Amino acid sequence: MHLPLSLTTTTARTLRPFLKTLIKSVLSCLTTVVFACSAWGSVTADVIVSTDRSSAATSISTPTFSTHSANELLLAFISTDAKSAGITITGVTSAGLTWGLVQRANVQMGTAEIWRAFASGALSNVTAKANISQSVAASMT
């Protein structure tokens, strides 16, 4: 399992309550899935990579990472500053995987979002890239 998570220094204080709520929601869902499917083992983190970017840009990418097994859930935790209300992550890409939005909190300036993808095979030397609707500072794990 790959768990991406990080915050920029400038948004950490503002977004921390939103991220806590989002993380609790995702973990609640994961716990339900794990217990519902007895074929799965325990949930553990395979790899965790993070990056912070203080300069403005319309995307942010993780450092290169590799997973160790097949059938892994990848989670991307992304937070941004904002120039105006309504900022969003418009998509996440990595190794041809299909990423989907799990949860978004952007009622205040900036956004905190969780995205997920499932990797059917082990990944080798890949990055995950989040596209942002505004050119702003961001963090991604």
Legacy VTK file of the C-alpha trace (Angstrom):
# vtk DataFile Version 3.0
C-alpha trace
ASCII
DATASET POLYDATA
POINTS 141 float
0.000 0.000 0.000
1.335 3.452 -0.894
0.242 6.331 1.331
1.141 9.790 0.019
0.742 12.653 2.679
2.199 16.162 3.175
1.346 19.814 3.900
2.980 23.099 2.918
4.160 25.250 5.786
1.812 28.065 4.760
-1.323 25.897 4.612
-0.688 23.411 7.397
-2.433 25.346 10.155
-5.466 26.154 8.031
-5.911 22.749 6.410
-4.975 20.460 9.303
-8.590 20.154 10.625
-9.872 19.355 7.133
-7.156 16.753 6.510
-7.856 15.066 9.841
-11.504 14.700 8.861
-10.605 13.447 5.377
-8.076 10.942 6.689
-10.554 9.602 9.261
-13.132 9.153 6.490
-10.714 7.253 4.248
-9.396 5.068 7.063
-12.964 4.307 8.085
-13.695 3.138 4.538
-10.474 1.111 4.385
-11.249 -0.573 7.695
-14.672 -1.535 6.388
-13.185 -2.975 3.192
-10.443 -4.872 5.003
-12.817 -6.466 7.471
-15.380 -7.203 4.773
-12.822 -9.056 2.669
-11.254 -11.783 4.781
-8.787 -12.704 2.002
-6.847 -9.496 2.710
-4.135 -9.299 5.324
-3.536 -6.350 7.576
-3.228 -2.858 6.138
0.345 -1.582 6.159
2.218 1.192 4.410
4.523 -0.111 1.688
6.128 3.199 0.648
5.622 6.809 1.745
7.037 9.698 -0.303
6.398 13.409 0.167
7.230 16.706 -1.461
6.616 20.364 -0.643
6.805 23.154 -3.202
6.746 26.775 -1.997
6.873 28.291 -5.499
3.681 28.669 -7.553
2.966 26.084 -10.276
-0.030 24.268 -11.773
1.229 20.785 -10.867
3.217 18.940 -8.235
4.937 15.542 -8.478
6.158 13.086 -5.886
9.719 11.826 -5.781
10.270 8.520 -7.609
8.982 5.458 -5.748
8.546 1.710 -6.210
6.038 -0.656 -4.612
6.904 -4.150 -3.478
3.870 -6.185 -4.477
0.805 -6.350 -6.678
-2.748 -5.298 -5.803
-1.825 -2.218 -3.820
-3.977 0.787 -2.998
-2.204 4.092 -3.643
-3.393 7.191 -1.777
-2.341 10.743 -2.601
-2.865 13.452 0.033
-2.568 16.862 -1.614
-2.870 20.322 -0.091
-2.511 23.717 -1.743
-2.636 27.428 -1.147
-5.049 29.480 -3.275
-5.220 32.803 -5.069
-9.025 32.713 -5.122
-11.840 30.487 -3.884
-12.721 27.217 -5.584
-9.263 25.777 -6.231
-9.208 22.044 -6.986
-6.909 19.256 -8.029
-8.085 18.571 -11.587
-6.500 15.128 -11.797
-3.723 12.818 -10.657
-1.631 10.674 -12.999
0.927 7.930 -12.414
2.120 4.886 -14.342
-1.062 4.652 -16.418
-3.208 4.042 -13.322
-6.769 5.331 -13.039
-6.976 7.838 -10.178
-10.221 8.918 -8.553
-11.103 11.620 -6.065
-11.937 10.268 -2.603
-12.642 13.525 -0.761
-12.129 17.264 -1.150
-12.244 20.125 1.388
-11.908 23.554 -0.183
-14.451 25.759 1.606
-11.630 28.014 2.758
-8.783 29.318 0.606
-6.776 26.357 -0.618
-7.733 22.723 -0.978
-7.015 19.470 0.846
-7.778 16.390 -1.210
-7.355 12.630 -1.121
-7.056 10.682 -4.379
-6.728 6.908 -4.864
-5.645 4.376 -7.442
-5.250 0.597 -7.460
-2.085 -0.977 -8.891
-2.616 -4.539 -10.122
1.147 -5.072 -10.413
4.208 -3.826 -8.577
5.361 -0.353 -9.659
8.993 0.482 -10.355
10.544 3.969 -10.369
7.311 5.905 -10.918
6.049 9.303 -9.794
2.555 10.627 -9.127
1.623 14.034 -10.537
-1.287 16.218 -9.390
-2.633 18.920 -11.702
-3.892 22.057 -9.928
-6.538 24.519 -11.182
-4.452 27.537 -10.083
-0.723 28.245 -10.030
0.027 27.964 -6.289
2.306 26.409 -3.662
1.417 22.809 -2.817
2.357 19.647 -0.946
1.833 16.027 -1.848
2.337 12.714 -0.117
LINES 1 142
141 0 1 2 3 4 5 6 7 8 9 10 11 12 13 14 15 16 17 18 19 20 21 22 23 24 25 26 27 28 29 30 31 32 33 34 35 36 37 38 39 40 41 42 43 44 45 46 47 48 49 50 51 52 53 54 55 56 57 58 59 60 61 62 63 64 65 66 67 68 69 70 71 72 73 74 75 76 77 78 79 80 81 82 83 84 85 86 87 88 89 90 91 92 93 94 95 96 97 98 99 100 101 102 103 104 105 106 107 108 109 110 111 112 113 114 115 116 117 118 119 120 121 122 123 124 125 126 127 128 129 130 131 132 133 134 135 136 137 138 139 140
